[in-house]
Amino acid sequence: MAASWKRFLPDPYIVALVTAVIVASLLPCRGIFATGFGYLTTAAIVLLFFLHGARLSREAVLAGIGHWRLHLMVLAASFVLFPVLGLAVRAASAGRINPGIADGLLFLCLLPSTVQSSIALTAVARGNVAAAVCSASASNLIGIFLTPVLVGALLGVHGGGVSLKAVQSIVLQLLVPFLAGHFSRPLTAAWLQKRKAIVGLVDRGSIVLVVYTAFSAAVVEGLWARVSGADLALILILDALVLAVMLGVTTWGARAFGFNKADEVAIVFCGSKKSLASGVPMAGVLFPAAAVGMMIMPLMIFHQMQLMVCAVLARRYASRPAEPETL
């Protein structure tokens, strides 16, 4: 009985993110506190990507790395189809939504796939977990380089140009900690495995801190004077449209190219999702502080939407008849 009503409770992570936005709206950090939170946020981002690297199992990656057709399809969905769709949505919404939010919708389409939730949902749906680990991890690693390039090419006129300083920030804050974490696995893997709850708290807590800092800067610059209720409603509609199109395209593509059901699951969950954990830190590096809050708003809404919809899909996939497992 207890388990039945608990499923109706909101996700604590989402509650924390919403709370961070509310607190930032009412009590934004300013002056010396903003500077201090800025340093703290940078440290949190470094720790976040260190943990991402430390959790990446080389054995799981090697187990799925040979499935190159599946990986190419996921990468094409993440970095070709999503950006094309993002450009189309931004063009269609021109004049109907705040330009900063329109850019945020495009930014979300330029990000890599999620890692943890893609793998977890693939496992729940009885999909090809090894391939999902490889595809999602490759998407995140490639995204560290490719997302800034796409941002510079498609959003460069709005302050997202990829300067040498931005490249250095990406390398020092994201790539170096990621690689350091991965190569530390012989020393840290067992320790982290025993402390999953603490690692998860640090992981999610880092994102909550980054969201608070980003929205504080945006609120100080007058975010809520520029964003209306109609803007928020349109974000919900456009996010839902983007998610529906990508779920449909990845499902159709997996079947059209003859993938089995386990592979289809991995393609759908890795190819239709976008990473809040990577997107928020990247936005903080690539865009002016005052613009970050508005840029990540579509991503935050999309993140919750994709989790809810894909959780339902995972249960539907899991209910299918058993079939032989393949890589």
Backbone hydrogen bonds, N-H to C=O, Kabsch-Sander energy under -0.5 kcal/mol:
donor,donor_aa,acceptor,acceptor_aa,energy
5,W,1,M,-1.4
6,K,2,A,-1.6
7,R,3,A,-1.0
8,F,5,W,-1.3
9,L,6,K,-1.5
15,V,11,D,-2.3
16,A,12,P,-2.4
17,L,13,Y,-2.2
18,V,14,I,-2.7
19,T,15,V,-2.6
20,A,16,A,-2.3
21,V,17,L,-1.9
22,I,18,V,-2.3
23,V,19,T,-3.1
24,A,20,A,-2.3
25,S,21,V,-1.9
26,L,22,I,-2.1
27,L,23,V,-4.0
33,F,30,R,-1.6
34,A,30,R,-0.9
35,T,31,G,-1.8
36,G,32,I,-2.4
37,F,33,F,-2.8
38,G,34,A,-1.9
39,Y,35,T,-1.9
40,L,36,G,-2.3
41,T,37,F,-2.7
42,T,38,G,-2.0
43,A,39,Y,-2.2
44,A,40,L,-2.2
45,I,41,T,-2.4
46,V,42,T,-2.2
47,L,43,A,-2.3
48,L,44,A,-2.5
49,F,45,I,-2.3
50,F,46,V,-1.7
51,L,47,L,-2.3
52,H,48,L,-1.9
53,G,49,F,-2.1
54,A,50,F,-2.4
55,R,51,L,-1.9
56,L,52,H,-0.6
56,L,53,G,-0.8
57,S,55,R,-0.8
61,V,57,S,-1.9
62,L,58,R,-2.6
63,A,59,E,-1.9
64,G,60,A,-1.3
65,I,61,V,-1.3
67,H,64,G,-1.4
68,W,66,G,-2.0
71,H,67,H,-1.9
72,L,68,W,-2.6
73,M,69,R,-1.8
74,V,70,L,-2.1
75,L,71,H,-2.6
76,A,72,L,-2.4
77,A,73,M,-2.1
78,S,74,V,-2.4
79,F,75,L,-2.8
80,V,76,A,-1.7
81,L,76,A,-2.5
82,F,77,A,-2.0
84,V,80,V,-2.0
85,L,81,L,-2.6
86,G,82,F,-2.8
87,L,83,P,-2.5
88,A,84,V,-2.0
89,V,85,L,-2.6
90,R,86,G,-2.4
91,A,87,L,-2.3
92,A,88,A,-2.4
93,S,89,V,-2.0
94,A,90,R,-0.5
94,A,91,A,-0.7
96,R,93,S,-2.5
97,I,93,S,-1.0
101,I,98,N,-0.6
102,A,98,N,-2.2
103,D,99,P,-2.2
104,G,100,G,-1.6
105,L,101,I,-2.2
106,L,102,A,-1.7
107,F,103,D,-2.8
108,L,104,G,-2.2
109,C,105,L,-1.1
110,L,106,L,-0.6
110,L,107,F,-1.4
111,L,108,L,-1.0
119,I,115,V,-2.3
120,A,116,Q,-2.8
121,L,117,S,-2.7
122,T,118,S,-2.0
123,A,119,I,-2.3
124,V,120,A,-2.4
125,A,121,L,-2.2
126,R,123,A,-1.5
127,G,122,T,-3.1
128,N,262,A,-2.1
129,V,127,G,-1.4
132,A,128,N,-2.0
133,V,129,V,-2.6
134,C,130,A,-1.9
135,S,131,A,-3.0
136,A,132,A,-2.7
137,S,133,V,-2.0
138,A,134,C,-2.6
139,S,135,S,-2.5
140,N,136,A,-2.0
141,L,137,S,-2.5
142,I,138,A,-2.9
143,G,139,S,-2.2
144,I,140,N,-1.2
145,F,141,L,-0.6
145,F,142,I,-1.1
146,L,142,I,-3.3
147,T,143,G,-1.8
149,V,145,F,-1.1
150,L,146,L,-2.7
151,V,147,T,-2.8
152,G,148,P,-2.5
153,A,149,V,-2.1
154,L,150,L,-2.8
155,L,151,V,-2.7
156,G,152,G,-0.5
158,H,155,L,-2.0
159,G,156,G,-1.3
160,G,155,L,-1.4
161,G,156,G,-0.7
163,S,161,G,-1.2
167,V,163,S,-2.3
168,Q,164,L,-2.5
169,S,165,K,-2.3
170,I,166,A,-2.5
171,V,167,V,-2.5
172,L,168,Q,-2.9
173,Q,169,S,-2.9
174,L,170,I,-1.9
175,L,170,I,-1.9
176,V,171,V,-3.2
178,F,174,L,-1.8
179,L,175,L,-2.8
180,A,176,V,-2.7
181,G,177,P,-2.8
182,H,178,F,-2.2
183,F,179,L,-2.6
184,S,180,A,-0.9
185,R,182,H,-1.4
187,L,184,S,-1.9
188,T,184,S,-2.3
189,A,185,R,-2.5
192,L,188,T,-2.8
193,Q,189,A,-2.4
194,K,190,A,-1.5
195,R,191,W,-0.6
195,R,192,L,-0.8
196,K,193,Q,-0.6
199,V,195,R,-2.5
200,G,196,K,-2.8
201,L,197,A,-2.0
202,V,198,I,-2.5
203,D,199,V,-2.7
204,R,200,G,-2.6
205,G,201,L,-2.6
206,S,202,V,-2.0
207,I,203,D,-1.2
208,V,204,R,-2.2
209,L,205,G,-2.2
210,V,206,S,-2.2
211,V,207,I,-2.6
212,Y,208,V,-2.4
213,T,209,L,-2.4
214,A,210,V,-2.7
215,F,211,V,-2.7
216,S,212,Y,-2.2
217,A,213,T,-2.0
218,A,214,A,-1.8
219,V,215,F,-2.9
220,V,216,S,-2.4
221,E,217,A,-1.2
222,G,219,V,-1.9
223,L,218,A,-1.6
225,A,222,G,-0.7
226,R,222,G,-0.7
226,R,223,L,-1.6
227,V,223,L,-1.1
228,S,226,R,-0.5
232,L,228,S,-1.8
233,A,229,G,-2.2
234,L,230,A,-2.2
235,I,231,D,-2.1
236,L,232,L,-2.0
237,I,233,A,-2.0
238,L,234,L,-2.8
239,D,235,I,-3.0
240,A,236,L,-2.1
241,L,237,I,-2.1
242,V,238,L,-2.7
243,L,239,D,-2.6
244,A,240,A,-2.5
245,V,241,L,-2.5
246,M,242,V,-2.3
247,L,243,L,-2.5
248,G,244,A,-2.2
249,V,245,V,-2.8
250,T,246,M,-2.5
251,T,247,L,-1.9
252,W,248,G,-2.6
253,G,249,V,-2.9
254,A,250,T,-2.3
255,R,251,T,-1.8
256,A,252,W,-2.8
257,F,253,G,-2.1
258,G,255,R,-1.3
259,F,254,A,-2.4
264,E,260,N,-2.5
265,V,261,K,-2.2
266,A,262,A,-1.5
267,I,263,D,-2.5
268,V,264,E,-2.9
269,F,265,V,-2.5
270,C,266,A,-2.2
271,G,267,I,-2.4
272,S,268,V,-1.1
275,S,112,P,-2.1
276,L,274,K,-0.6
279,G,275,S,-2.1
280,V,276,L,-2.2
282,M,278,S,-2.0
283,A,279,G,-2.5
284,G,280,V,-1.9
285,V,281,P,-1.4
286,L,282,M,-2.8
287,F,283,A,-2.3
291,A,288,P,-1.6
292,V,288,P,-1.0
292,V,289,A,-0.7
293,G,214,A,-0.7
293,G,289,A,-0.6
295,M,291,A,-2.0
296,I,292,V,-2.2
297,M,293,G,-0.7
300,M,296,I,-2.5
301,I,297,M,-1.8
302,F,298,P,-2.5
303,H,299,L,-2.6
304,Q,300,M,-1.5
305,M,301,I,-2.2
306,Q,302,F,-3.0
307,L,303,H,-1.7
308,M,304,Q,-2.1
309,V,305,M,-2.4
310,C,306,Q,-2.4
311,A,307,L,-1.7
312,V,308,M,-1.5
313,L,309,V,-2.1
314,A,310,C,-2.6
315,R,311,A,-1.7
316,R,312,V,-1.8
317,Y,313,L,-2.7
318,A,314,A,-2.4
319,S,315,R,-1.0
320,R,317,Y,-1.6
